Amino acid sequence: MQKPWEGRFKEKTEGFVERFTQSVSFDKGLALWDIRQSIAHVKTLLKAGILSEEEAEKLIQGLSSIEREVSEGRFAFRQELEDVHMNVEFRLTEKVGDVGGKLHTARSRNDQIATDERLYIKDNILYMCGLLKELRKTLVRLAEKSVEVIAPSYTHLQRAQPIRLAHYFLAYREAFLSDEKRFMDAFRSADALPLGSGAVAGVDFPLDRFYTAELLGFNRVCRNSMIATADRDFILDALYACAVCGMHLSRLAEDLILWSTEEFGFVDLPDRLCTGSSIMPQKKNPDVLELIRGKTGRLYGNLMSLLTTLKALPMSYDRDLQEDKEPLFDSLKTLADCLEGARLVLEGMNLRANKMKSFSGGFTLMTDLANYLVLKGLPFRQAHHVVGSITAYLLEKGKKPEELTMEELRNFSDLFEKDALSLLDAFTSADRKVAYGGTSKEDILERIHVAKREEGLI
Ligand code: ARG
């Protein structure tokens, strides 16, 4: 089979080189976007008077039938044709004859690959945002169901203050909302057309690149042909968005893994989402969650991998850039799976409300006692000290805060009056967090309402 560059070469390509330099084994995933791009390119060449109507029609028909072959899995990709671009072009010439050789006029694979990747990333980001939205909806539904469930919150993984459990689910919803913002930032950085930049210096024909951009749905046209072919920042942005989202998922996964232990016992994971042990018959392991946590490592790795590839590359296109695709494909697929896994677990898990109900506040209510003294005029630092002493006293006596009597309280400060005892209740504590963004029932109901509106649930 002839190589496009054969005119200049005296030797046949070594087998190793073919295998080592090929990218078709993975960039075939770009075929549909490559064809879409080629159709727009044909229309642009027609508009510039480089192709006749008849030629353009033939090419577009040929490309459309290749598109069907690819969609139906009938396209036979060949390694000796190196990459997706040459595979499509070769097949086109097989189908339409010599006019197929006109497709690559005023185009280089350097602007072609950058265009494919930008188109591909934009579509995949929209898909990812859809998955993120589904996950957020699940969290909002869980929040709605758990307004009346009180739970301990943790700082330093030590019990901190009582919260309404809804507050927890809404917290993660915020995190996944900020992921969408990062993905849409990546979308915007990908939203510029490189095609028409040629190999590096631009093209010799008067292509209407703004027309091409319109055909392909790009919002902007890359303004400099050198950086247009050298730039992979839009992939970095997408990989960064994936890495941060993976980090959020890994934190959520870690909480749920802890919550599903016998020690916490806050949630039960359904059998269908767990796996067992080959030796210990009693085990039910939260593998989906563990893998979500674990796969975050490769999401970070993919970002580092491309950053490292890009470092010190001379302007403009270098073949090193071919290494951008596998990390990208891997991150998009990995994250999509993790988002789906997290949603399945959240939807399938059972909250063990009775276990949470047995939580009545305990020492997590001590800040409330301190704040009581503050309202009586004591500076917070002194109040903190007084309640610290009460805590030490209770620990020494082996008593719970709820068991405190009025006399005991007054031994520590005569600012305590009868109503202080009524503070020793977890719901009361939660609902005293009245400032915007806190865990009071009123605030949470309002947040849920807004979230439902934002997610299109009402
Ligand atoms: N497979 C190449 C890549 O992914 C396509 C561009 C090749 N360009 C070239 N001049 N060899 O980067």
Boltz pocket constraint, residues with backbone or C-beta under 6 A from the ligand:
constraints:
  - pocket:
      binder: B
      contacts: [[A, 21], [A, 23], [A, 27], [A, 83], [A, 109], [A, 110], [A, 113], [A, 318], [A, 319], [A, 321], [A, 322], [A, 323]]
      max_distance: 6.0
